[in-house]
Amino acid sequence: MRDMHCHILPGVDDGSPDMETSLVMLDAAKRAGVTSIVCTPHVRSPYFKDLDVLWDAYRRFKEAAGGFPITMGFEVNHTKLMELGLEEWAPYLGFEGTGEFLLELDTRCTEADFQDYERTIFALQGMGYDVIIAHPERYRAIQQNTEIARNLLKMGCKLQASADFIAGGRMGREKKPAQKMFDQLLYRYIASDAHKPEHYALLAKAVAEYPTRGAHMRV
């Protein structure tokens, strides 16, 4: 079972603060049934400053993980990607070895914002990326109208639920829209989006209780 969205790298964002915590998170992931991990540090303000720092943290964590299957990826915020420059930076921000690209939209987005998002998604797809939309249940426009999520699927995107929806979610409003999207089989993946060890218990519960369209995290 692949956890393809988590903040397990030490000291790079609002996830694990140090290597000790990262290794505790890894143990929690194993207990939850995770058999491989894609590390996805934030590419958004204020956390993203130096790509080399993220890769250094990844190499240190991979070495400390003792052979557990770990690869590198990123959770790329749309606003930050536009600020950096899509054509210049996207080639450095996809998942290591898979051609996947995890795109985070803006939490307070409106339906009108999706015109810009669609242009970005088509551009990424044109570069050969398989675009995954992180936690659509958090986005205000989708909370108000889940048909927007269906339209993302029609564009060829895959949707990833963050497991904390099962406890209400990061913003406290995610459970109801997530349940609606699960009922409609709109999700392809469930991921931990883990920022601390306790989030892996939520992952185990979400995977046990909610179906997705396909094999969610399995590889």
LUMMIZA-422744 format. One record per residue: residue number from 1; residue in three letters; z, x, y of N, C-alpha, C in turn. Coordinates in Angstrom, 2 decimals. Example, Ala and Ser with C-alpha at 12.3 -4.5 7.8 and 13.67 -1.06 7.14 Angstrom:
2
{site 1, 'ALA', {7.80, 13.19, -5.69}, {7.80, 12.30, -4.50}, {7.80, 13.20, -3.30}}
{site 2, 'SER', {7.08, 12.85, -2.25}, {7.14, 13.67, -1.06}, {7.87, 12.90, 0.03}}
//
This chain:
219
{site 1, 'MET', {0.00, 0.85, -1.20}, {0.00, 0.00, 0.00}, {0.00, 0.89, 1.25}}
{site 2, 'ARG', {-1.00, 0.72, 2.06}, {-1.14, 1.55, 3.26}, {-0.49, 0.89, 4.46}}
{site 3, 'ASP', {0.36, 1.62, 5.15}, {0.87, 1.18, 6.45}, {-0.02, 1.82, 7.51}}
{site 4, 'MET', {-0.88, 1.01, 8.12}, {-1.90, 1.57, 8.99}, {-1.59, 1.43, 10.48}}
{site 5, 'HIS', {-0.33, 1.17, 10.81}, {0.10, 1.13, 12.21}, {1.60, 1.35, 12.25}}
{site 6, 'CYS', {2.02, 2.52, 12.73}, {3.45, 2.79, 12.87}, {3.66, 3.92, 13.88}}
{site 7, 'HIS', {4.87, 3.96, 14.40}, {5.24, 4.95, 15.42}, {6.31, 5.87, 14.85}}
{site 8, 'ILE', {5.89, 6.59, 13.83}, {6.78, 7.41, 13.02}, {6.80, 8.87, 13.44}}
{site 9, 'LEU', {5.85, 9.30, 14.26}, {5.82, 10.70, 14.67}, {6.99, 11.00, 15.60}}
{site 10, 'PRO', {7.61, 12.14, 15.44}, {8.84, 12.43, 16.21}, {8.57, 12.79, 17.66}}
{site 11, 'GLY', {9.24, 12.08, 18.57}, {9.32, 12.48, 19.96}, {8.07, 12.36, 20.79}}
{site 12, 'VAL', {7.16, 11.42, 20.42}, {5.91, 11.34, 21.18}, {5.74, 10.02, 21.94}}
{site 13, 'ASP', {6.49, 8.98, 21.56}, {6.38, 7.70, 22.26}, {7.70, 6.95, 22.14}}
{site 14, 'ASP', {7.65, 5.63, 22.10}, {8.89, 4.84, 22.03}, {9.33, 4.58, 20.59}}
{site 15, 'GLY', {8.73, 5.30, 19.64}, {9.13, 5.19, 18.26}, {10.19, 6.21, 17.90}}
{site 16, 'SER', {9.99, 6.93, 16.81}, {10.98, 7.90, 16.35}, {11.27, 8.96, 17.42}}
{site 17, 'PRO', {12.55, 9.19, 17.74}, {12.88, 10.19, 18.76}, {12.90, 11.62, 18.24}}
{site 18, 'ASP', {13.01, 11.81, 16.90}, {13.16, 13.16, 16.37}, {12.77, 13.18, 14.90}}
{site 19, 'MET', {12.68, 14.38, 14.34}, {12.23, 14.52, 12.96}, {13.18, 13.87, 11.99}}
{site 20, 'GLU', {14.47, 13.96, 12.24}, {15.44, 13.34, 11.34}, {15.17, 11.85, 11.20}}
{site 21, 'THR', {14.93, 11.18, 12.34}, {14.65, 9.74, 12.29}, {13.33, 9.47, 11.59}}
{site 22, 'SER', {12.34, 10.31, 11.84}, {11.04, 10.14, 11.18}, {11.17, 10.16, 9.67}}
{site 23, 'LEU', {11.99, 11.05, 9.16}, {12.17, 11.15, 7.72}, {12.98, 9.98, 7.16}}
{site 24, 'VAL', {13.93, 9.47, 7.94}, {14.63, 8.25, 7.54}, {13.65, 7.07, 7.49}}
{site 25, 'MET', {12.74, 7.02, 8.47}, {11.71, 5.97, 8.46}, {10.81, 6.10, 7.25}}
{site 26, 'LEU', {10.46, 7.31, 6.90}, {9.62, 7.53, 5.73}, {10.31, 7.03, 4.46}}
{site 27, 'ASP', {11.58, 7.31, 4.31}, {12.33, 6.81, 3.16}, {12.34, 5.27, 3.15}}
{site 28, 'ALA', {12.51, 4.67, 4.32}, {12.51, 3.21, 4.40}, {11.14, 2.65, 4.04}}
{site 29, 'ALA', {10.07, 3.34, 4.45}, {8.72, 2.91, 4.10}, {8.51, 2.93, 2.59}}
{site 30, 'LYS', {8.97, 3.98, 1.95}, {8.84, 4.08, 0.50}, {9.57, 2.93, -0.18}}
{site 31, 'ARG', {10.76, 2.61, 0.29}, {11.53, 1.50, -0.30}, {10.82, 0.17, -0.13}}
{site 32, 'ALA', {10.05, 0.04, 0.95}, {9.31, -1.19, 1.21}, {8.02, -1.28, 0.40}}
{site 33, 'GLY', {7.70, -0.22, -0.34}, {6.50, -0.24, -1.17}, {5.29, 0.46, -0.57}}
{site 34, 'VAL', {5.47, 1.12, 0.56}, {4.37, 1.83, 1.20}, {4.04, 3.08, 0.40}}
{site 35, 'THR', {2.75, 3.29, 0.15}, {2.32, 4.46, -0.61}, {1.47, 5.42, 0.21}}
{site 36, 'SER', {1.08, 5.03, 1.41}, {0.40, 5.95, 2.34}, {0.60, 5.43, 3.76}}
{site 37, 'ILE', {0.53, 6.34, 4.72}, {0.81, 6.01, 6.11}, {-0.26, 6.59, 7.01}}
{site 38, 'VAL', {-0.71, 5.78, 7.97}, {-1.50, 6.27, 9.09}, {-0.57, 6.31, 10.30}}
{site 39, 'CYS', {-0.35, 7.48, 10.85}, {0.49, 7.62, 12.04}, {-0.35, 7.19, 13.26}}
{site 40, 'THR', {0.19, 6.27, 14.06}, {-0.59, 5.74, 15.19}, {0.23, 5.79, 16.48}}
{site 41, 'PRO', {0.44, 6.96, 17.05}, {1.16, 7.03, 18.32}, {0.41, 6.29, 19.43}}
{site 42, 'HIS', {1.15, 5.84, 20.42}, {0.55, 5.12, 21.54}, {-0.39, 6.01, 22.35}}
{site 43, 'VAL', {-1.57, 5.45, 22.63}, {-2.42, 6.02, 23.68}, {-2.38, 5.01, 24.82}}
{site 44, 'ARG', {-1.33, 5.08, 25.58}, {-1.16, 4.24, 26.78}, {-0.08, 4.86, 27.64}}
{site 45, 'SER', {-0.08, 4.48, 28.90}, {0.95, 4.96, 29.82}, {2.27, 4.28, 29.48}}
{site 46, 'PRO', {3.40, 4.98, 29.59}, {3.56, 6.35, 30.12}, {3.57, 7.42, 29.04}}
{site 47, 'TYR', {3.24, 7.05, 27.79}, {3.50, 7.98, 26.68}, {2.40, 9.01, 26.49}}
{site 48, 'PHE', {1.16, 8.62, 26.73}, {0.05, 9.52, 26.39}, {-0.21, 10.50, 27.52}}
{site 49, 'LYS', {-0.01, 11.78, 27.22}, {-0.26, 12.81, 28.22}, {-1.11, 13.94, 27.68}}
{site 50, 'ASP', {-0.93, 14.29, 26.41}, {-1.58, 15.48, 25.87}, {-1.91, 15.24, 24.40}}
{site 51, 'LEU', {-3.18, 15.20, 24.06}, {-3.59, 14.97, 22.69}, {-3.08, 16.06, 21.76}}
{site 52, 'ASP', {-3.02, 17.28, 22.23}, {-2.55, 18.38, 21.38}, {-1.09, 18.19, 20.97}}
{site 53, 'VAL', {-0.28, 17.60, 21.85}, {1.13, 17.34, 21.52}, {1.23, 16.36, 20.36}}
{site 54, 'LEU', {0.37, 15.34, 20.35}, {0.40, 14.36, 19.27}, {-0.01, 14.99, 17.94}}
{site 55, 'TRP', {-1.05, 15.79, 17.98}, {-1.50, 16.43, 16.74}, {-0.48, 17.45, 16.24}}
{site 56, 'ASP', {0.22, 18.12, 17.14}, {1.26, 19.06, 16.71}, {2.40, 18.30, 16.03}}
{site 57, 'ALA', {2.81, 17.16, 16.60}, {3.86, 16.35, 15.97}, {3.41, 15.86, 14.60}}
{site 58, 'TYR', {2.15, 15.48, 14.49}, {1.61, 15.04, 13.20}, {1.67, 16.15, 12.17}}
{site 59, 'ARG', {1.24, 17.34, 12.52}, {1.25, 18.44, 11.57}, {2.67, 18.78, 11.12}}
{site 60, 'ARG', {3.63, 18.75, 12.05}, {5.01, 19.04, 11.69}, {5.58, 17.97, 10.77}}
{site 61, 'PHE', {5.27, 16.71, 11.07}, {5.76, 15.62, 10.23}, {5.11, 15.65, 8.85}}
{site 62, 'LYS', {3.83, 15.89, 8.79}, {3.12, 15.94, 7.52}, {3.72, 17.03, 6.62}}
{site 63, 'GLU', {4.02, 18.17, 7.21}, {4.62, 19.26, 6.45}, {6.01, 18.86, 5.93}}
{site 64, 'ALA', {6.78, 18.18, 6.80}, {8.15, 17.79, 6.42}, {8.15, 16.67, 5.39}}
{site 65, 'ALA', {7.04, 15.93, 5.28}, {6.99, 14.76, 4.40}, {6.83, 15.12, 2.93}}
{site 66, 'GLY', {6.63, 16.38, 2.63}, {6.65, 16.84, 1.25}, {5.56, 16.30, 0.36}}
{site 67, 'GLY', {4.36, 16.15, 0.90}, {3.23, 15.73, 0.08}, {2.95, 14.24, 0.09}}
{site 68, 'PHE', {3.80, 13.44, 0.73}, {3.51, 12.01, 0.84}, {2.19, 11.83, 1.60}}
{site 69, 'PRO', {1.31, 10.93, 1.17}, {0.00, 10.78, 1.82}, {0.11, 10.27, 3.25}}
{site 70, 'ILE', {-0.22, 11.12, 4.21}, {-0.13, 10.81, 5.63}, {-1.41, 11.24, 6.31}}
{site 71, 'THR', {-1.96, 10.37, 7.14}, {-3.12, 10.73, 7.95}, {-2.85, 10.37, 9.41}}
{site 72, 'MET', {-3.74, 10.80, 10.27}, {-3.56, 10.62, 11.70}, {-4.49, 9.53, 12.24}}
{site 73, 'GLY', {-3.95, 8.75, 13.15}, {-4.71, 7.75, 13.89}, {-4.05, 7.54, 15.23}}
{site 74, 'PHE', {-4.45, 6.51, 15.94}, {-3.88, 6.24, 17.26}, {-3.91, 4.73, 17.49}}
{site 75, 'GLU', {-2.95, 4.24, 18.26}, {-3.00, 2.87, 18.77}, {-3.47, 2.97, 20.22}}
{site 76, 'VAL', {-4.71, 2.59, 20.45}, {-5.37, 2.87, 21.73}, {-5.35, 1.62, 22.61}}
{site 77, 'ASN', {-4.63, 1.70, 23.71}, {-4.57, 0.60, 24.66}, {-5.87, 0.50, 25.45}}
{site 78, 'HIS', {-6.38, -0.71, 25.60}, {-7.67, -0.90, 26.26}, {-7.68, -0.38, 27.68}}
{site 79, 'THR', {-6.63, -0.68, 28.44}, {-6.57, -0.22, 29.83}, {-6.59, 1.30, 29.90}}
{site 80, 'LYS', {-5.85, 1.95, 29.01}, {-5.82, 3.42, 29.01}, {-7.16, 3.99, 28.59}}
{site 81, 'LEU', {-7.82, 3.36, 27.64}, {-9.13, 3.83, 27.21}, {-10.13, 3.75, 28.36}}
{site 82, 'MET', {-10.08, 2.69, 29.13}, {-10.97, 2.57, 30.28}, {-10.65, 3.64, 31.33}}
{site 83, 'GLU', {-9.37, 3.92, 31.51}, {-8.95, 4.95, 32.46}, {-9.43, 6.34, 32.03}}
{site 84, 'LEU', {-9.31, 6.62, 30.73}, {-9.73, 7.93, 30.22}, {-11.23, 8.08, 30.20}}
{site 85, 'GLY', {-11.92, 6.98, 29.87}, {-13.37, 7.01, 29.69}, {-13.72, 6.83, 28.23}}
{site 86, 'LEU', {-14.33, 5.68, 27.90}, {-14.59, 5.34, 26.51}, {-15.50, 6.36, 25.83}}
{site 87, 'GLU', {-16.63, 6.65, 26.43}, {-17.60, 7.53, 25.77}, {-17.04, 8.94, 25.57}}
{site 88, 'GLU', {-16.21, 9.39, 26.50}, {-15.66, 10.73, 26.40}, {-14.53, 10.81, 25.39}}
{site 89, 'TRP', {-13.66, 9.77, 25.35}, {-12.42, 9.88, 24.59}, {-12.45, 9.19, 23.23}}
{site 90, 'ALA', {-13.22, 8.13, 23.07}, {-13.21, 7.41, 21.80}, {-13.45, 8.31, 20.59}}
{site 91, 'PRO', {-14.34, 9.31, 20.67}, {-14.57, 10.15, 19.48}, {-13.32, 10.90, 19.01}}
{site 92, 'TYR', {-12.30, 11.02, 19.85}, {-11.08, 11.73, 19.48}, {-9.95, 10.81, 19.02}}
{site 93, 'LEU', {-10.20, 9.49, 19.06}, {-9.09, 8.55, 18.91}, {-9.22, 7.60, 17.73}}
{site 94, 'GLY', {-10.20, 7.80, 16.88}, {-10.31, 6.99, 15.68}, {-9.39, 7.50, 14.58}}
{site 95, 'PHE', {-9.31, 6.75, 13.50}, {-8.50, 7.15, 12.35}, {-9.15, 8.33, 11.66}}
{site 96, 'GLU', {-8.33, 9.23, 11.24}, {-8.78, 10.43, 10.54}, {-9.46, 10.04, 9.22}}
{site 97, 'GLY', {-10.76, 10.32, 9.14}, {-11.47, 10.20, 7.88}, {-11.93, 8.83, 7.46}}
{site 98, 'THR', {-11.69, 7.76, 8.26}, {-12.03, 6.41, 7.80}, {-13.02, 5.67, 8.70}}
{site 99, 'GLY', {-13.22, 6.10, 9.92}, {-14.09, 5.39, 10.84}, {-13.47, 4.14, 11.44}}
{site 100, 'GLU', {-12.15, 3.99, 11.30}, {-11.45, 2.84, 11.89}, {-10.93, 3.19, 13.28}}
{site 101, 'PHE', {-10.81, 2.19, 14.11}, {-10.32, 2.37, 15.48}, {-9.37, 1.23, 15.78}}
{site 102, 'LEU', {-8.09, 1.56, 16.04}, {-7.06, 0.55, 16.29}, {-6.95, 0.32, 17.80}}
{site 103, 'LEU', {-7.35, -0.86, 18.24}, {-7.42, -1.19, 19.66}, {-6.31, -2.18, 20.03}}
{site 104, 'GLU', {-5.54, -1.80, 21.03}, {-4.49, -2.67, 21.57}, {-4.99, -3.29, 22.87}}
{site 105, 'LEU', {-4.89, -4.61, 22.97}, {-5.27, -5.30, 24.19}, {-4.04, -5.46, 25.07}}
{site 106, 'ASP', {-4.23, -6.09, 26.21}, {-3.13, -6.22, 27.17}, {-2.34, -7.49, 26.88}}
{site 107, 'THR', {-1.03, -7.37, 26.82}, {-0.17, -8.47, 26.38}, {-0.38, -9.72, 27.21}}
{site 108, 'ARG', {-0.53, -9.58, 28.53}, {-0.66, -10.74, 29.41}, {-2.11, -11.13, 29.65}}
{site 109, 'CYS', {-2.99, -10.77, 28.76}, {-4.41, -11.04, 28.96}, {-4.69, -12.54, 29.06}}
{site 110, 'THR', {-5.75, -12.85, 29.79}, {-6.25, -14.21, 29.89}, {-7.55, -14.32, 29.09}}
{site 111, 'GLU', {-8.02, -15.53, 28.91}, {-9.27, -15.72, 28.17}, {-10.42, -15.01, 28.85}}
{site 112, 'ALA', {-10.41, -14.96, 30.19}, {-11.48, -14.30, 30.92}, {-11.53, -12.80, 30.64}}
{site 113, 'ASP', {-10.38, -12.20, 30.33}, {-10.34, -10.76, 30.06}, {-11.17, -10.39, 28.83}}
{site 114, 'PHE', {-11.42, -11.36, 27.96}, {-12.11, -11.03, 26.72}, {-13.59, -10.70, 26.94}}
{site 115, 'GLN', {-14.13, -11.01, 28.09}, {-15.48, -10.55, 28.39}, {-15.51, -9.02, 28.45}}
{site 116, 'ASP', {-14.51, -8.43, 29.10}, {-14.42, -6.97, 29.13}, {-14.11, -6.41, 27.76}}
{site 117, 'TYR', {-13.21, -7.06, 27.03}, {-12.86, -6.57, 25.71}, {-14.07, -6.58, 24.78}}
{site 118, 'GLU', {-14.87, -7.62, 24.88}, {-16.05, -7.70, 24.02}, {-17.01, -6.55, 24.29}}
{site 119, 'ARG', {-17.19, -6.20, 25.55}, {-18.08, -5.07, 25.86}, {-17.54, -3.78, 25.24}}
{site 120, 'THR', {-16.23, -3.60, 25.33}, {-15.61, -2.40, 24.74}, {-15.77, -2.39, 23.23}}
{site 121, 'ILE', {-15.53, -3.53, 22.60}, {-15.64, -3.62, 21.14}, {-17.07, -3.32, 20.70}}
{site 122, 'PHE', {-18.06, -3.89, 21.37}, {-19.45, -3.63, 20.99}, {-19.80, -2.16, 21.19}}
{site 123, 'ALA', {-19.25, -1.56, 22.25}, {-19.50, -0.13, 22.48}, {-18.91, 0.71, 21.36}}
{site 124, 'LEU', {-17.69, 0.40, 20.95}, {-17.06, 1.13, 19.85}, {-17.83, 0.94, 18.55}}
{site 125, 'GLN', {-18.25, -0.29, 18.29}, {-19.03, -0.55, 17.08}, {-20.35, 0.21, 17.12}}
{site 126, 'GLY', {-20.94, 0.30, 18.31}, {-22.17, 1.05, 18.46}, {-21.99, 2.54, 18.19}}
{site 127, 'MET', {-20.75, 3.02, 18.36}, {-20.44, 4.42, 18.05}, {-20.10, 4.60, 16.57}}
{site 128, 'GLY', {-20.14, 3.50, 15.81}, {-19.90, 3.58, 14.37}, {-18.50, 3.22, 13.93}}
{site 129, 'TYR', {-17.67, 2.72, 14.83}, {-16.29, 2.42, 14.49}, {-16.13, 1.02, 13.92}}
{site 130, 'ASP', {-15.21, 0.90, 12.99}, {-14.73, -0.37, 12.45}, {-13.50, -0.74, 13.28}}
{site 131, 'VAL', {-13.63, -1.72, 14.17}, {-12.60, -2.00, 15.16}, {-11.54, -2.94, 14.58}}
{site 132, 'ILE', {-10.30, -2.51, 14.67}, {-9.14, -3.29, 14.25}, {-8.35, -3.67, 15.51}}
{site 133, 'ILE', {-8.05, -4.94, 15.66}, {-7.28, -5.41, 16.81}, {-5.80, -5.46, 16.42}}
{site 134, 'ALA', {-4.99, -4.67, 17.12}, {-3.56, -4.62, 16.84}, {-2.86, -5.88, 17.32}}
{site 135, 'HIS', {-2.00, -6.39, 16.49}, {-1.09, -7.53, 16.76}, {-1.63, -8.58, 17.73}}
{site 136, 'PRO', {-2.69, -9.31, 17.36}, {-3.22, -10.35, 18.24}, {-2.21, -11.45, 18.56}}
{site 137, 'GLU', {-1.21, -11.61, 17.71}, {-0.19, -12.63, 17.96}, {0.62, -12.37, 19.22}}
{site 138, 'ARG', {0.53, -11.17, 19.78}, {1.27, -10.85, 21.01}, {0.52, -11.20, 22.28}}
{site 139, 'TYR', {-0.76, -11.48, 22.19}, {-1.56, -11.62, 23.39}, {-1.52, -13.05, 23.90}}
{site 140, 'ARG', {-1.22, -13.20, 25.17}, {-0.98, -14.52, 25.75}, {-2.16, -15.46, 25.53}}
{site 141, 'ALA', {-3.37, -14.96, 25.73}, {-4.55, -15.82, 25.58}, {-4.68, -16.35, 24.16}}
{site 142, 'ILE', {-4.39, -15.51, 23.16}, {-4.48, -15.94, 21.77}, {-3.33, -16.85, 21.41}}
{site 143, 'GLN', {-2.16, -16.63, 21.97}, {-1.05, -17.55, 21.75}, {-1.41, -18.96, 22.23}}
{site 144, 'GLN', {-2.18, -19.03, 23.29}, {-2.59, -20.32, 23.84}, {-3.79, -20.92, 23.12}}
{site 145, 'ASN', {-4.63, -20.06, 22.52}, {-5.85, -20.54, 21.88}, {-6.25, -19.56, 20.78}}
{site 146, 'THR', {-5.90, -19.89, 19.54}, {-6.18, -18.97, 18.44}, {-7.67, -18.90, 18.09}}
{site 147, 'GLU', {-8.49, -19.77, 18.68}, {-9.93, -19.66, 18.47}, {-10.47, -18.34, 19.02}}
{site 148, 'ILE', {-9.78, -17.77, 19.99}, {-10.18, -16.45, 20.51}, {-10.08, -15.42, 19.40}}
{site 149, 'ALA', {-9.06, -15.52, 18.57}, {-8.93, -14.61, 17.43}, {-10.08, -14.81, 16.46}}
{site 150, 'ARG', {-10.48, -16.05, 16.23}, {-11.61, -16.31, 15.34}, {-12.89, -15.70, 15.89}}
{site 151, 'ASN', {-13.05, -15.75, 17.21}, {-14.23, -15.15, 17.82}, {-14.26, -13.63, 17.62}}
{site 152, 'LEU', {-13.08, -13.00, 17.64}, {-13.03, -11.56, 17.37}, {-13.52, -11.26, 15.96}}
{site 153, 'LEU', {-13.16, -12.12, 15.01}, {-13.66, -11.94, 13.65}, {-15.18, -12.07, 13.61}}
{site 154, 'LYS', {-15.70, -13.04, 14.34}, {-17.16, -13.23, 14.36}, {-17.88, -12.01, 14.94}}
{site 155, 'MET', {-17.18, -11.27, 15.80}, {-17.74, -10.05, 16.36}, {-17.70, -8.89, 15.36}}
{site 156, 'GLY', {-17.01, -9.08, 14.26}, {-16.90, -8.02, 13.26}, {-15.59, -7.26, 13.31}}
{site 157, 'CYS', {-14.65, -7.70, 14.13}, {-13.34, -7.06, 14.18}, {-12.49, -7.49, 12.99}}
{site 158, 'LYS', {-11.46, -6.70, 12.72}, {-10.43, -7.07, 11.76}, {-9.11, -7.19, 12.52}}
{site 159, 'LEU', {-8.29, -8.14, 12.12}, {-7.06, -8.42, 12.84}, {-5.85, -7.94, 12.04}}
{site 160, 'GLN', {-4.92, -7.30, 12.74}, {-3.73, -6.72, 12.11}, {-2.47, -7.34, 12.68}}
{site 161, 'ALA', {-1.71, -7.99, 11.83}, {-0.41, -8.54, 12.23}, {0.65, -7.44, 12.18}}
{site 162, 'SER', {1.54, -7.43, 13.16}, {2.70, -6.54, 13.11}, {3.86, -7.30, 12.48}}
{site 163, 'ALA', {4.51, -6.66, 11.50}, {5.45, -7.37, 10.63}, {6.64, -7.97, 11.36}}
{site 164, 'ASP', {6.94, -7.49, 12.56}, {8.10, -8.05, 13.26}, {7.87, -9.48, 13.72}}
{site 165, 'PHE', {6.64, -10.01, 13.58}, {6.41, -11.42, 13.92}, {7.35, -12.31, 13.13}}
{site 166, 'ILE', {7.72, -11.86, 11.93}, {8.51, -12.70, 11.04}, {9.92, -12.94, 11.60}}
{site 167, 'ALA', {10.34, -12.08, 12.53}, {11.64, -12.24, 13.20}, {11.45, -12.65, 14.66}}
{site 168, 'GLY', {10.28, -13.15, 15.01}, {10.01, -13.59, 16.37}, {9.12, -12.66, 17.15}}
{site 169, 'GLY', {9.07, -11.39, 16.75}, {8.18, -10.44, 17.39}, {8.80, -9.70, 18.55}}
{site 170, 'ARG', {8.05, -8.74, 19.07}, {8.52, -7.88, 20.15}, {8.87, -8.68, 21.40}}
{site 171, 'MET', {8.06, -9.70, 21.69}, {8.27, -10.48, 22.89}, {9.02, -11.79, 22.62}}
{site 172, 'GLY', {9.29, -12.07, 21.33}, {10.02, -13.27, 20.97}, {9.19, -14.53, 20.86}}
{site 173, 'ARG', {7.84, -14.41, 21.00}, {6.98, -15.59, 20.98}, {5.88, -15.49, 19.93}}
{site 174, 'GLU', {6.00, -14.55, 19.01}, {4.87, -14.26, 18.15}, {4.83, -15.04, 16.83}}
{site 175, 'LYS', {5.95, -15.58, 16.41}, {5.99, -16.14, 15.05}, {5.07, -17.35, 14.90}}
{site 176, 'LYS', {5.09, -18.26, 15.84}, {4.29, -19.47, 15.71}, {2.79, -19.18, 15.71}}
{site 177, 'PRO', {2.27, -18.41, 16.69}, {0.83, -18.10, 16.62}, {0.45, -17.29, 15.39}}
{site 178, 'ALA', {1.34, -16.39, 14.95}, {1.04, -15.61, 13.75}, {0.94, -16.54, 12.54}}
{site 179, 'GLN', {1.88, -17.46, 12.40}, {1.83, -18.39, 11.27}, {0.53, -19.19, 11.28}}
{site 180, 'LYS', {0.11, -19.60, 12.47}, {-1.14, -20.38, 12.57}, {-2.33, -19.53, 12.12}}
{site 181, 'MET', {-2.35, -18.25, 12.51}, {-3.46, -17.39, 12.12}, {-3.41, -17.05, 10.63}}
{site 182, 'PHE', {-2.22, -16.92, 10.07}, {-2.11, -16.73, 8.62}, {-2.61, -17.97, 7.89}}
{site 183, 'ASP', {-2.23, -19.16, 8.38}, {-2.68, -20.39, 7.73}, {-4.21, -20.47, 7.71}}
{site 184, 'GLN', {-4.85, -19.92, 8.74}, {-6.31, -19.96, 8.85}, {-6.97, -18.72, 8.24}}
{site 185, 'LEU', {-6.16, -17.87, 7.60}, {-6.65, -16.65, 6.94}, {-7.46, -15.78, 7.90}}
{site 186, 'LEU', {-6.95, -15.61, 9.12}, {-7.65, -14.79, 10.11}, {-7.26, -13.32, 10.03}}
{site 187, 'TYR', {-6.12, -13.01, 9.43}, {-5.67, -11.63, 9.37}, {-6.28, -10.90, 8.18}}
{site 188, 'ARG', {-6.59, -9.63, 8.39}, {-6.98, -8.75, 7.29}, {-5.80, -7.87, 6.87}}
{site 189, 'TYR', {-4.97, -7.45, 7.83}, {-3.91, -6.49, 7.55}, {-2.56, -6.98, 8.06}}
{site 190, 'ILE', {-1.51, -6.57, 7.36}, {-0.16, -6.58, 7.90}, {0.28, -5.12, 7.96}}
{site 191, 'ALA', {0.84, -4.71, 9.06}, {1.36, -3.34, 9.20}, {2.77, -3.40, 9.75}}
{site 192, 'SER', {3.50, -2.32, 9.58}, {4.89, -2.31, 10.03}, {5.01, -2.29, 11.54}}
{site 193, 'ASP', {4.10, -1.59, 12.21}, {4.27, -1.26, 13.63}, {5.68, -0.72, 13.86}}
{site 194, 'ALA', {6.15, 0.06, 12.88}, {7.55, 0.47, 12.88}, {7.85, 1.44, 14.01}}
{site 195, 'HIS', {8.93, 1.13, 14.72}, {9.49, 2.02, 15.73}, {10.85, 2.58, 15.30}}
{site 196, 'LYS', {11.40, 1.99, 14.23}, {12.70, 2.41, 13.71}, {12.76, 2.02, 12.24}}
{site 197, 'PRO', {13.69, 2.60, 11.49}, {13.72, 2.35, 10.04}, {13.82, 0.88, 9.66}}
{site 198, 'GLU', {14.57, 0.09, 10.42}, {14.80, -1.31, 10.07}, {13.51, -2.12, 10.03}}
{site 199, 'HIS', {12.49, -1.68, 10.72}, {11.24, -2.44, 10.75}, {10.56, -2.49, 9.39}}
{site 200, 'TYR', {10.88, -1.56, 8.50}, {10.24, -1.58, 7.19}, {10.77, -2.70, 6.30}}
{site 201, 'ALA', {11.99, -3.14, 6.53}, {12.48, -4.32, 5.81}, {11.68, -5.55, 6.22}}
{site 202, 'LEU', {11.31, -5.64, 7.49}, {10.48, -6.75, 7.95}, {9.09, -6.68, 7.32}}
{site 203, 'LEU', {8.57, -5.47, 7.16}, {7.27, -5.32, 6.51}, {7.32, -5.85, 5.08}}
{site 204, 'ALA', {8.33, -5.45, 4.33}, {8.44, -5.90, 2.94}, {8.52, -7.43, 2.87}}
{site 205, 'LYS', {9.26, -8.02, 3.79}, {9.39, -9.48, 3.79}, {8.09, -10.16, 4.18}}
{site 206, 'ALA', {7.39, -9.63, 5.19}, {6.14, -10.23, 5.64}, {5.07, -10.16, 4.56}}
{site 207, 'VAL', {4.97, -9.01, 3.91}, {3.97, -8.85, 2.85}, {4.25, -9.80, 1.69}}
{site 208, 'ALA', {5.51, -10.01, 1.38}, {5.87, -10.90, 0.27}, {5.60, -12.36, 0.58}}
{site 209, 'GLU', {5.72, -12.74, 1.86}, {5.68, -14.16, 2.20}, {4.36, -14.65, 2.76}}
{site 210, 'TYR', {3.49, -13.74, 3.26}, {2.30, -14.17, 3.96}, {1.04, -13.56, 3.35}}
{site 211, 'PRO', {0.06, -14.41, 3.03}, {-1.22, -13.92, 2.51}, {-2.14, -13.48, 3.66}}
{site 212, 'THR', {-3.08, -12.60, 3.36}, {-4.12, -12.24, 4.30}, {-5.48, -12.41, 3.64}}
{site 213, 'ARG', {-6.53, -12.28, 4.43}, {-7.89, -12.38, 3.89}, {-8.26, -11.05, 3.23}}
{site 214, 'GLY', {-7.94, -10.91, 1.96}, {-8.22, -9.66, 1.28}, {-6.93, -8.98, 0.85}}
{site 215, 'ALA', {-6.96, -7.67, 0.79}, {-5.88, -6.91, 0.19}, {-4.96, -6.27, 1.23}}
{site 216, 'HIS', {-4.82, -6.87, 2.35}, {-4.17, -6.37, 3.56}, {-4.06, -4.85, 3.65}}
{site 217, 'MET', {-3.08, -4.21, 3.10}, {-2.91, -2.78, 3.35}, {-3.29, -1.92, 2.16}}
{site 218, 'ARG', {-3.83, -2.50, 1.12}, {-3.99, -1.74, -0.11}, {-5.22, -0.83, -0.03}}
{site 219, 'VAL', {-5.08, 0.37, -0.66}, {-6.18, 1.32, -0.67}, {-6.44, 1.76, -2.12}}
//
